[in-house]
Amino acid sequence: MSIVLAVTVYSVFLIWLGRARSEPELRGYHDGGRQFSFWTVFVMVLGLWSSSVIVVQIDTGYDSGLSAVWYGISVAVMSVLVSLLVPWFRRQQYLSNSDLLGERFGSRVRRLSALVIGMTFPIFAMSNALAQAAFFHVAFRWPLSVSLIVTTVALIAALASGGMWSLAKTQGLNTALVLAGLVLAWWRIREVPISHASLGPSFQSWFGIGHGLVWVWFGMNILNVLSAQAEIQAVVNARDVRRGQWAVWCSTGVLVLVVFLSTWLGIETRAVFRSGRVEGLVAYALVLLRHAPIWFQVAMAVSTWALALTWCGPLLFSGAMSLGRDLFGSTRARLGTVMALAIEGALMVGYALWRPGEVAWWRVFGLTLRNAAVVGPTLAVWLWSDLSERAVILSMLAGIGVGLGANAVTGFSATHFVWGINPMWLAAAAAFLVLAIWRLAERGRWPWLCVGLALYAGVCWGTVAQHWTTPAVAGLVILLASLGYVAMAWSTTRSLVSSIADDLPYYHSAP
């Protein structure tokens, strides 16, 4: 009863805190009026990524040990790389990836990219909602559906009034409670008698999980740099872009500490449940709550609740912006976003109830579709301002089709892939390949087109048929080969005059 009361009071307080109280806040519903301070950006970015990696690090640390830290470090690298691109995004008057693509390539690209973003962002939000549901199930036997629905309703109520300003005002408190819960968990687990004798040397090794998977993590998160819409929206809305970048860099230092502490919690949990038969997040909740005093149970429940809200909030609101503004094209943008927010929440609940035990598969599936539809076209905005709408749509459809097809062939398996290659790499490579081929063909660079295709086919043949490398790395090699083809298409079709003409509007646009 105490836990329910604490969570209810905290949720009501968040709804009150997130209310829009002034006309500037109402006008800045989608972009905060570009008035976010250093500390606002710091808290929003730290809350976003720390709430994400805590769940992944505990679960992966429980399964694989110390080498799980590389996932969190790859996220930190991605966050820093995003900050380096923020000045360019600001010059484009960035609101969302779908808006950026629509402004450059047309309405059909806008709607298709918005549909994919709107459909996939609830997938990414789902992981923390399920972690919170697991904790609440252990604490007081709430069914999964109840936890998910309550989380969704609380989020919509907290964000509907002020939008981006609501997010900014609630993330600070949520993040503080998340970090406090992490410290309390560290204190609690230190008191539990634990033996590490049976974990084995690979569990304590930096690369016990395998070098191939570590490279996949870094490749995946670096690929996400151009489509990390939730972070880009937070930093690009800073009052001063340079101070916004510094906020990201400072938050990254704290994030690395969070990564190591969360991984340690996962390892210590595994030392208690040596067999590993209990799911990682459930085992973690059991260790924390077993014989714990009521004040500790209440504190951890509120912290876990904040953990879900801190991650789910930015993602659902970001997806709702694309869905409401760019797909539905509502003339009342704020109302359209609120309605889309409800749809995003319903999708998150539906996905989670459909395959609740397949969080890893869901995340990879979401990345496959989102990156195939967004990363290639965003790179094209950077490289080719005169690319046709038809070329971009064909690229998006090719990537999505390859991603869906590769998943369908294996029955949408979470562990078995075509040629052992993650469909995420194949989908993104297909999108890049179409862009390069189209560009070379429309400029009449047929020799380069044929040579590039031959080289690309050779790389694919070597990695797949000749097994030049492991399947985990093969997909990354194929992706890099497709990026090399794009680089060749750019270098052989650009001209000094067109390059200068393309750059001039960026340097004369508003900062």
Steps between C-alpha positions, in 0.01 A plus 500: 500500500787738581658441160173565314446821698857622437481433127158670477614810688815523289303466176255772601792728591661439159175589323481822702869577435466445125211743450551787256470815712576778251442603141868443399474143624187443294665650191808283555300179517715323239836677529509667841532832322869412446553625857642201688784582738824308554353316799177417322688335213737329745212344695297404191792323330629339820152381593436364151814289466558404864145363531562300184838354589412415862248239385724363223814495716335319790345241269810453280736510800288225657531288183854580383698675772748785477505515119149648512660839568585533131133543416473799731825648372370469143190697606725768653698524175175533303381782728822696450486452121141625495610817681766566235231501230260725691619828337413354159159382621433843651572669168234278344243628757468142622179382666510129416664268249175466308462879481861537383453240227165642396640853464775375272343214305123553502177407673502130417843458660373698799199273549685172447782588739248629757308173479814294562614723787154494656482121475850428633552747786252315727716191442804675645296639791372154586817366669482724806124464529547124517781537756271709718221247453734217610590692817137574582405138437761384753406776745123454510396264221367754253423337164713616209206668324410710807855634541528589132163674482562701817842607369351610169215698657736678739735595216226638279355702788841641591600598145171605338484848652842647426659262252874557476488734800320235705772256408771746599338577836436139603826342382705667774304345784473165324873488434585590859282215627648256248855578613396489866347156443824384338697607808249333732524178298880512527472545878249218532689243290823573689325363809408170330749212555620407152755253362648548151678166492267333249472785248806399299784707351307613190251674727779723631656557155470826306418304184330195647195566283713486184672766289244460222202604711693798638562621145132450422404719797728779387389469137134503601528810717721692259244426228236645733677838513297635208170370636529560877200730478427529874851622586524727196173666599628567852834651396386690190249686716772650718510877528869484408608202289858505629383482861261222399797304366690552824195373688514177299873457560458550875205261512712238323749499786221421747355245258825299497486475881139382473607233248763350728279508810205342317722226358632427848143466628427247226814298580424496872143388431631212289732400785188449712307312227794295373295277271370796300162329465315801639465790254753775575265786587275274708804367686617856565162593648499187718845577639406858583162428658573181694468582873534871419343759735183668377667839452751341265228323301311828461813691395597238241144481365490877440852492351403216265185690405715805422734276299214399273367856461844651430557272202146452371403868521751646250455212256121499499483878470762502224311232309174691555653814346579313180168319498279801581677774305655318206275202432156624600584858400259639755428871459484515880850372562474482878173304497637269233806427713289424808287258301812343351645467851202285596558285191869465588409385849248249369762361260752460783249305708398288202857413402593410857199274550554334162856376563598605854793259523664621179631845594832443320321393182262794516787747532689353205181485292423865578855607415482304174195690378584841647859510373404370156243778460681788669880470500554477124269790408648717780847431362364595156385838639859559600655384173252566219253785520373433148416130539149421378212401724460180303859395573458553874169313515648208306794493742267496802277229354802287404641519852167427666427218256837332554464537878151352508592228252812391688297479821211316333726232350607392850151530648590827674745312720693688770809280463511351149571724198554456127870407454535575871490874421276732700225638270579850630824505299341359184214752508724804548743376235215459249385858562852639452552288189189635327602861569846445355375317190234762429745787536758343268233406243335844486841663451600248233798360691445150364862375524515601865159343562612166356840502672339590833240225470767246409710595802197494726395159370854374562492614861160336554618176338813493712326568830202270442627216280871498586456585867771765510369593841246389760126544429476762777758720325396406144193721514707795613746439213213494249364825642841669482536383140167662412613822670819483297286477186307810613830684558615405150171620350533830685862560398443414132181705454577816698633819351662799667231739375206290619672432834544873568142574390365230730696627799416869472140478637625314809750768594254783451209337683402590854726354773 
